[in-house]
Amino acid sequence: MCTRAKILWFMAMVLLVGACGTTQSEPQSLDQILADKGYSMGPSIERIQQFRVNGWNYLDREHVIVTVDASRRYLVSLRVSCNSLFGAEVIAFTNTVNYLTTFDQLLVQDNTRIPERCPIESMNELIRNESS
């Protein structure tokens, strides 16, 4: 019995030391995340004209980069945390005219196949950093 207790104690110490060695990294700011992707935030805009999504990139549960054509990218910020965005397979937007505005919503579908509606708070042009 004594040997088993020593083995269990040793394994517990190994796990404890390993847990102490891992640290949570500080969450990056939105500006840092954009800089890592080669962008900086440009001016706020009211609407995106001739709106056709060609692509998108997840930043976090409240921000997504939307690619409209080869050279135009926009940061779309959401009013609430959109939980399905992390595992999203498909995104779309509601719009009643040929523009995307802050009155529209981001529709997110993940593997649950139930779309989540995430209202848009703001939109910003993204500027490509010259060093990227």
N, C-alpha and C positions, 0 to 999 in steps of 0.2 A: 504494500500500500504506500509505503514511503516513497518509492520510486515514482509511482504515478503522480503523487502530489508534487514532487519536484519537477516532473515533466510539465504538468499543468501550470505550475508557478512560472517556469521558464518561458512557456509559450505566452502566458499572460504578459510577462515583462517585455517580450519581443514585440507584441502587438501594441503595448503601451508606448514603448520607445518609438515605434514606427508612427504612431498617431501624433506624438509630440513633434516629430520631424516635419510633418506636413503642415503648411500654413495656407490660409485662405489669402489669395492675392486680392488687392484692392480692386474694386470694379473700375473699369475705365470710364472716363467721361465721354460724352457724345463727341466732343471735338477730337479726342484721342482716337476714338474708333474711326471717325471719318478720315483723320490724318493717316492712320494705318492703311486705309483703303485708297489713299492718294487724293483725297478731297478736302476742301474746306467749305464751310457753310456760306452761301451767298445770301442775297436779299430775300426777304419774305415775299411771296407772291400770292395773289388772290385766286388765280386760276391757271390751269395748264391748258393751252389751246391745242387744237388738232390732236387730241388725246388718243393715243394708241400705245398700250404697254407692249414693249418689245422684250422686257426682262425686268427682273427685280432681284435685290439682295437683302437678306435679313441682316439687321444690325442688332436689334434687341426687341423685346416684346412691345415696345412703344414707337419704334422707328424702322422704316424700310426705305431703301433707295429704289426709285422707279426709273427705268430706262425707257425713254420715249422714242428716241431714234439713236443713231450712232454717236451723236455728240451731246445730246441733252439728257441730263440726269437730275433728278429732284429728290430731296429728302421729304418724305411724308411722315409727319409726327401725329400720333394718335392721342385721343383724349383719355383713353383708359388703356390698361395693359391688355394686350390681345394674346391670350394664352395659347391659342392654336398657331400663332405665327411661327414659333420655333420649329414645329414639325410640319409646316405647311407644305402641301403638295401643289396646291392651286391657290392663286389669289385673283381677285377681280375687284372692280369698283362699281358702285352705283353712280349713275349720273343721268340727269334728265335732259341735258343738252349736250352739245359736242365739246364740253369743257369738263375738267375735273376741278371741283371747288371744295371749300371747307364745309359745305353743306352735305357733301357726299360721304359715303362709308366705304371702308375696305372690307371686302368679304373674303374670309380665309377658310380654306377647307384643308383639314389634315386627314389622317388615316381613319378618323371616326366617321367621315362623310357627312357630318352635320356642320354646315357653314356657320362661322361666327361673324357677327357684324360689329365692326370696330369703327366708331366715328372719327373722322379726320379733324385734328385740332389746327394744324398749320402745314404749310408747304414752303420749302425754300429751294432756290436754285442751288446746285452744287458746282463749285469751281474746281477744276482739275489743278492740283498742285504741280508746278513746273518741274520739281525734282522727281516726280513719279513717272 
